Amino acid sequence: MSYFTYILLCSNNHYYVGHTNNIEKRFKYHLQKIGAKFTSQNRPLRITWSQEFNTEIEAIKREKQIKGWTRIKKERLIKGLWK
């Protein structure tokens, strides 16, 4: 099974970072206001970036790393300018 770390752009122009084993299903949950307080209050517009991992632990580590980044660094990642 694969796991993913992803970044959503939300209606308040902020980014939400999360992890899942099914991006499309998780995005639908965000749209239905299920699971994450932030996205239930700030409608997600689209998935802007994702990365696949072999284990959930790897996906969680990457999620935590990205959550600590500045907006500029996240945007560089989304544009493919950051590894």
BAVO-523963 format. One record per residue (C-alpha): residue number from 1; residue in one letter; x, y, z. Coordinates in steps of 0.001 Angstrom, whole numbers, plus 500000, padded with zeros to 6 digits. Example, Ala and Ser with C-alpha at 12.3 -4.5 7.8 and 13.67 -1.06 7.14 Angstrom:
BEGIN
REC  nr rest     c1     c2     c3
REC   1    a 512300 495500 507800
REC   2    s 513670 498940 507140
END
This chain:
BEGIN
REC  nr rest     c1     c2     c3
REC   1    m 500000 500000 500000
REC   2    s 501198 503502 499193
REC   3    y 500875 506563 501391
REC   4    f 500944 510194 500349
REC   5    t 501803 513572 501796
REC   6    y 499816 516327 500110
REC   7    i 499250 520066 500082
REC   8    l 495847 521652 499482
REC   9    l 495156 525259 498570
REC  10    c 492182 526488 500581
REC  11    s 489636 529261 500024
REC  12    n 491391 531557 502513
REC  13    n 494531 531279 500326
REC  14    h 496343 529215 502972
REC  15    y 497837 525773 502507
REC  16    y 496811 522638 504347
REC  17    v 499322 519786 504629
REC  18    g 498205 516234 505354
REC  19    h 498844 512561 504673
REC  20    t 496640 509695 503504
REC  21    n 496617 506373 501693
REC  22    n 494014 507619 499159
REC  23    i 494327 511231 497996
REC  24    e 491105 511466 495987
REC  25    k 488990 509935 498759
REC  26    r 490628 512159 501376
REC  27    f 490055 515268 499247
REC  28    k 486360 514373 499005
REC  29    y 486250 514059 502791
REC  30    h 487800 517517 503114
REC  31    l 485120 518899 500787
REC  32    q 482446 517259 502969
REC  33    k 484031 518839 506068
REC  34    i 484967 515447 507500
REC  35    g 488123 514928 509540
REC  36    a 490130 518143 509595
REC  37    k 489016 521222 511505
REC  38    f 491090 523561 509316
REC  39    t 489538 522404 506025
REC  40    s 486053 522328 507514
REC  41    q 486449 526051 508201
REC  42    n 488471 526870 505062
REC  43    r 487116 525120 501979
REC  44    p 489826 523279 500040
REC  45    l 490035 524339 496393
REC  46    r 492511 521867 494928
REC  47    i 495385 519509 495560
REC  48    t 498496 521477 494651
REC  49    w 501202 518898 495417
REC  50    s 501664 515309 496556
REC  51    q 504461 512822 497140
REC  52    e 504162 509031 497391
REC  53    f 505793 506899 500100
REC  54    n 506044 503197 500870
REC  55    t 505115 503574 504544
REC  56    e 502788 505753 506571
REC  57    i 505676 506676 508865
REC  58    e 507564 508225 505929
REC  59    a 504466 510185 504862
REC  60    i 503923 511475 508403
REC  61    k 507577 512551 508721
REC  62    r 507318 514483 505444
REC  63    e 504014 516047 506526
REC  64    k 505542 517270 509785
REC  65    q 508582 518599 507940
REC  66    i 506506 520590 505443
REC  67    k 504148 521926 508125
REC  68    g 507181 523621 509686
REC  69    w 508085 525405 506461
REC  70    t 507299 528975 505470
REC  71    r 504709 529706 502805
REC  72    i 507488 530644 500365
REC  73    k 509247 527316 500837
REC  74    k 505945 525421 500367
REC  75    e 505297 527347 497160
REC  76    r 508772 526521 495876
REC  77    l 508042 522841 496544
REC  78    i 504704 523075 494723
REC  79    k 506431 524702 491729
REC  80    g 509095 521995 491678
REC  81    l 511886 524310 492780
REC  82    w 512555 522486 496073
REC  83    k 513323 518825 496695
END
